[in-house]
Amino acid sequence: MKITPKVLLASILAGALLTACGNTDTEPKKEEKKAEQSADVVTTASIVNEADPLVKALSADGTWIVATLQDLKVDSDILVAGEFHDKNDAANPIYRKLALYTQDEDHNIIDSFTLTAPKMTVQSENFKIQGGTFVGDVYVEANGFTVDATAKVDGNVYYKSDAFKSSAVIDGEVTGAQEVK
């Protein structure tokens, strides 16, 4: 049997086509998928629209950043606890944020929201309230508490010690007392 150049060329092209199109498995390998999921868990913020998930997200088992998409009322006290780092990366500074706003792609605040609770106790270092209003009293038991210039505390801010008070950054408005108690 004689193989002509045309038959040989057709065989090579058919083989290449079958090789290129033969693998239709679009599912990522389990190891790759697991790594992607881990990365998402590490950097993802908690975006909450209900009271219970908000309280959980601010707890020691929560996330480094908690954002709301609407006004929320919590009937119980809120405890902000645990050590978290910016973007949940231990190489970054200790940091935690309550974002009471939505923003555009350039990080400009679009809408601000109000969170109402009887009391918020802050035990997480470098905790920042940004972009909205917290209605209630705040009890600070950690260094670096911040009320951003875009935020407001409609209530009192009580510090457990002079050291906690002196480390606080209050660029926004606090309508009540700011004192050591």
C-alpha positions in Angstrom: 0.0 0.0 0.0 1.4 3.3 -1.1 0.8 6.4 1.2 0.6 9.6 -0.8 1.6 12.9 0.6 -2.1 14.0 0.6 -3.2 11.0 2.7 -0.3 11.6 5.1 -1.1 15.3 5.5 -4.8 14.5 6.1 -3.9 11.9 8.7 -1.6 14.4 10.5 -4.3 17.1 10.5 -7.0 14.7 11.7 -4.7 13.5 14.5 -3.9 17.1 15.6 -7.6 18.0 15.5 -8.6 15.1 17.6 -5.8 15.8 20.1 -6.8 19.5 20.4 -10.5 18.8 20.7 -10.4 15.5 22.5 -10.3 16.7 26.1 -13.7 18.2 26.9 -13.2 18.1 30.7 -13.8 21.7 31.7 -14.0 21.0 35.5 -10.8 22.2 37.2 -8.8 19.6 39.1 -9.9 19.1 42.7 -6.6 20.5 44.0 -6.8 23.7 41.9 -10.4 24.2 42.9 -9.6 23.7 46.6 -6.8 26.3 46.4 -9.1 28.8 44.7 -11.8 28.3 47.4 -9.2 28.8 50.1 -8.1 32.1 48.6 -11.6 33.3 48.3 -12.3 32.5 52.0 -9.2 34.3 53.1 -9.9 37.6 51.4 -13.7 37.8 51.3 -15.7 40.3 53.3 -18.9 39.4 55.1 -21.7 41.3 53.3 -24.8 41.1 55.6 -28.4 42.2 55.3 -29.7 40.7 58.6 -28.9 41.2 62.3 -27.8 37.6 63.2 -25.2 37.3 60.4 -23.9 40.7 61.3 -23.4 39.8 64.9 -21.6 36.5 63.9 -19.4 38.3 61.3 -18.2 40.8 64.0 -17.5 38.0 66.5 -14.1 36.3 67.0 -15.2 33.7 64.4 -16.1 36.4 61.9 -14.1 38.3 59.2 -11.7 41.2 58.9 -14.3 43.4 57.1 -18.0 43.4 57.5 -20.2 45.4 55.2 -24.0 46.1 55.2 -26.2 46.9 52.2 -29.1 48.5 54.2 -30.0 49.9 57.6 -30.0 47.2 60.3 -31.4 47.0 63.8 -29.9 44.5 66.3 -31.9 43.9 69.4 -28.9 42.4 71.4 -25.5 43.8 72.3 -22.8 43.4 69.6 -19.3 42.1 70.6 -16.5 42.9 68.1 -13.8 40.4 69.1 -10.8 38.5 67.7 -7.5 39.5 66.0 -7.7 40.1 62.3 -5.3 41.5 59.7 -5.9 43.7 56.7 -7.2 41.5 53.9 -6.8 38.6 56.3 -3.0 38.4 55.6 -0.9 38.0 58.7 1.9 40.0 57.0 -0.4 43.0 57.0 -1.2 45.2 60.1 -3.9 44.2 62.6 -7.1 45.8 61.2 -10.8 45.3 61.2 -13.6 47.4 59.6 -17.3 47.8 59.8 -18.4 49.3 56.4 -21.8 50.9 56.7 -21.9 51.9 53.0 -21.8 50.8 49.4 -19.1 52.2 47.0 -18.4 52.5 43.3 -15.3 51.0 41.5 -13.3 54.1 42.6 -14.1 53.5 46.3 -16.4 56.6 46.5 -19.3 56.1 48.9 -22.6 55.8 47.1 -25.0 55.0 50.0 -24.6 55.1 53.7 -26.5 53.0 56.3 -27.4 53.0 59.9 -26.7 50.2 62.3 -28.7 50.4 65.6 -27.9 48.3 68.7 -28.2 48.9 72.4 -24.4 48.5 72.9 -21.3 47.6 70.9 -18.2 46.4 72.8 -15.0 46.6 70.8 -12.3 44.1 71.8 -10.6 43.9 68.3 -7.6 46.1 68.0 -7.6 48.8 65.2 -11.4 48.5 64.6 -12.8 51.2 62.3 -16.4 52.3 61.7 -16.6 53.8 58.3 -19.2 55.3 56.0 -22.4 55.3 58.0 -23.9 55.7 61.5 -23.9 53.5 64.5 -26.8 54.3 66.9 -26.0 53.1 70.4 -23.2 53.3 72.9 -19.7 52.0 72.1 -17.5 50.4 74.8 -13.9 50.3 73.7 -11.6 47.7 75.2 -8.8 47.7 72.6 -6.3 50.1 71.1 -6.8 51.9 67.8 -10.6 52.3 67.7 -11.4 54.6 64.8 -14.5 56.6 63.7 -13.7 57.5 60.2 -14.5 61.0 58.9 -17.3 59.4 56.9 -18.9 57.8 60.0 -20.9 58.9 63.0 -21.6 57.4 66.4 -25.0 58.6 67.6 -24.4 57.8 71.2 -21.5 57.7 73.8 -18.1 56.2 73.4 -16.7 54.8 76.7 -13.1 53.7 77.0 -12.0 51.0 79.4 -8.7 52.9 80.0 -6.9 56.2 79.2 -4.5 54.2 76.9 -7.4 53.0 74.8 -8.8 56.6 74.6 -5.5 58.1 73.7 -5.0 55.5 70.9 -8.4 56.2 69.4 -8.8 58.2 66.2 -12.1 60.1 66.1 -12.3 61.9 62.7 -16.1 61.5 62.4 -18.8 62.7 64.7 -19.7 61.3 68.2 -22.9 62.9 69.5 -22.5 61.8 73.1 -19.8 61.7 75.7 -16.3 60.4 75.0 -14.8 59.3 78.4 -13.0 56.7 80.4 -15.5 54.6 82.3 
